[in-house]
Amino acid sequence: MGYFTSWNYVEETEIAMAVTGWNTSAWEPMKVGERVTTMAGAFDVREGFPRSDDWLPERFSHHRLLVLCSKPLFTEVNLRRQEIHATK
């Protein structure tokens, strides 16, 4: 259901079961998401996209409203991105 809800995996699974009628566990949708991510990565490799395309451009991590904040909200994300790129 995405990162924008306040539900945990178990609650999301219960909602999906109620809506679709499928008898599933919280593990199964997580495995489906893993497979989707793997297939998207395989497609990118096959089509020749570089690893640098795995990240959104910097402009997506700095919103105009963040100028009003004393500390950017995405500092930890940017630092983590730099750590990952440094290890490659």
Secondary structure, DSSP 8 states (H G I E B T S, - for coil): --TTSS--HHHHHHHHHHHH-----SHHHHHHHHHHHHHHHHHHHHHT--GGGGS--GGGG--GGGGGSSS-TTHHHHHHHHHHHHH-
